[in-house]
Structures are given as structure tokens and as C-alpha cells.
Amino acid sequence: MTSPTPPTTPNRLAFTLLTALAPVSWGTTYAVTTEFLPPDRPLFTGMLRALPAGLLLLAFARVLPRGVWWGKAAVLGALNIGAFFPLLFLSAYRLPGGMAAVVGSVGPLLVVGLSAGLLGQRPTVRALLTGVVAAFGVSLVVLRAAGALDALGVLAALASTASMSAGTVLTKKWGRPDGVGPLALTAWQLTAGGLLIAPVAFLAEGAPPALDGRAVGGYLYLALANTAVAYWLWFRGIGRLTATQVTFLGPLSPLTAAVVGWAALGQALTPVQLAGMALAFGATVVGQLPAKAPQPLVVDPRPLPEARERRPVSP
């Protein structure tokens, strides 16, 4: 199993910025879905996001899993794609406003907890507080007044967040096989996830809908930029950064969605939303700061003055 060397500070900043492009891209999903794609086809959309992207990357990587990695790739594909996509869409359809995004914003806290159990990384007070601030900031940005919440929608949102959080931590724990890069690992997961979604989509939603030019363009964007490139950057970042640092980039997704809604869809941003954006973005930045390593105890090898002044006592 490969263990990438931790990047130096300039390289870590570059990896962080590139990894951040993934949640920024995911933040455009809602606008593309509502403006370009046929309505009420979440599973079909999830399948077209994952499977073509996975097969395309697989053609580029030209590497198949070996041995235990057939099972590991299937597990990671199910957690990060196959279960995550349908549960995410289900919660978005059943919950009002941005409630699904609010529930999803607890992902960093779940990753902190899972990292303690699976990676042996002791949670810090800073990480826990930063996760709470990030979730609170996102809630100010996306949450709207609403009536009673749908229990199934809330459970689906929690399950999707837990699925992606577990997938992120396991991706970090298992790493990659020797000689296999992040492109192949991404291809395996997208292909496995897409194959899991496909039969469910056809059983639940029937035959594919008729697609016009706008829909084709929207699906191409989702499959290529929003999924193939974005997930490659995401899994590449997991290999170089800590799981906690990567997951704290997640709030950039609802923040991007709010900015796109304001810039492209004419949605207004209130002062409360702007304050929430500042809090969530600040938490994202703080979440990238490396944990302070404990200072080693330096012991002076020279004897204490009292010891030097003592004389041996003759028997």
C-alpha cells in the first residue's frame, strides 16, 4: 500500500486549493439540475453522473483492482457514490429549503469521530469547535423557516452524510495499492457506485427520459467536470491531506450554491446569510491548519549542580 509523503507547506497549500475545487464544483449541482435537467429523475441523474465518468477514467487509467481491492473498491464506491447519491437526492426532494445542506454540514464532526476510531487520530477541541461553527454558518446561509420536517428526509440526509464521511475516512485508511494512482482509484469507485445505482434507477424511475440539447449539456457537465474531475481531485486530496482537513472543505459546496444562486439565478443574499458565509468560510480556513505536534521533552544530559558538587563517600 502506498503512503504518500506529506507535502511541504507550499505544496500542501496547492493541494488544498486544488482539492477545494471539488466542493466548489458540487455547489453548482443544484443550479445545473434545476435549470438544465428533466425534473424528478434523481436516480437517473446520479447514475449518469457516476457511471460514464467512472468508465471514462477507467479507460484512461487502464488499471483494474486486484485481490482484496475488488472488495475495497466496491465498499468505497458504495459509500462515496452508490449510497451517497441516492440518499442525497432523496433528502433534497423531501426536505424544505436547505435543510439537507444543514444536516450535511455535520460531516466534519462525523469525520473527526470516525478518524479517532479508524485512524487513531485524537480529536482536538479546535476541530470540534470548528465543526460546530461551520455547521452553524451553513445553517445561516441555507436554512429557511419551514413547518414540520419529514422524518424520512432527515434520516436520508443523515445517512448520506454518514456514508460520505465513512467513505472519506476509509479512503484515507486504506490508501491505494502500490503502483496505483488516484485516477484509477477514482475510476473504480465511480464505476462501482454507478453500477449500484443503475438497477435501482431503472426499477424506481423506469425508462430514461427524452433529452434535449440543454439536458445533454447539463449531463455532460455533471459527468465530466462535476464528477470525473471533481472526484479525482477529492480522492487525490485525501491521499495527501488529513481526512479532517479534506472534510472541512465540504462547507464550500453550500456556500458556492448560495453564490451561484445570487449571481446566476437572481436570488438575494441577506445580511444574516452573508454573516453565515463568513463564519463557514472562516471555519473552512481554520480546518486546514495543521494540528500542533506535541513538543518533545528535552533533557539536559549534564548532571544537576548539586550532583556535581557531591563527593563519593568511602566505605
Protein Blocks (a to p, Z undefined) as FASTA:
>chain_A
ZZdddddfklmmmmmmmmmmmmmmmmmmmmmmmmmmcehilklmmmmmmmmmmmmmmmmn
opacehjlmmmmmmmmmmmmmmmmmmmmmmmmmpghjlmmmmmmmmmmmmmmmmmmmnop
acdfklmmmmmmmmmmmmmmmpccdddddfklmmmmmmmmmmmmmmmmmmmmnopaehia
fklmmmmmmmmmmmmmmmmmmmmnopaddddfklmmmmmmmmmmmmmmmmmmmmmmmmmm
cfklmmmmmmmmmmmmmmmmmmmnopacdfklmmmmmmmmmmmmmmmpccdddddddddf
bdcfklmmpccddZZ
